[in-house]
Amino acid sequence: MKQTCYKRVNSDRPQFGARGQARTLHLGKAGSSDHQDWQQRLKRRDALTEIEYRMGLIRQLMAREQSHPLWTPDPLS
């Protein structure tokens, strides 16, 4: 017997459906266009989260550099 794997997304709060009243979104079979679309959305979300994290690190480094510079240029005589 051939086994088919269906995918779905569960949420703690209702957010799916026409009026946002469902907690489960059915994506069909693994590899279907809806499932692939959802996987791409997750990859984009994860990439944006990583970019935001790295931007925060850069902002912290810039603020630290402004308050305590590592070096100052020699004044020209």
Protein Blocks (a to p, Z undefined) as FASTA:
>chain_A
ZZddddddddfbdcedjkopafbdcebjehiaklmmmmmmmmmmmmmmmmmmmmmmmmmm
mmmmmmmcfbdcdddZZ
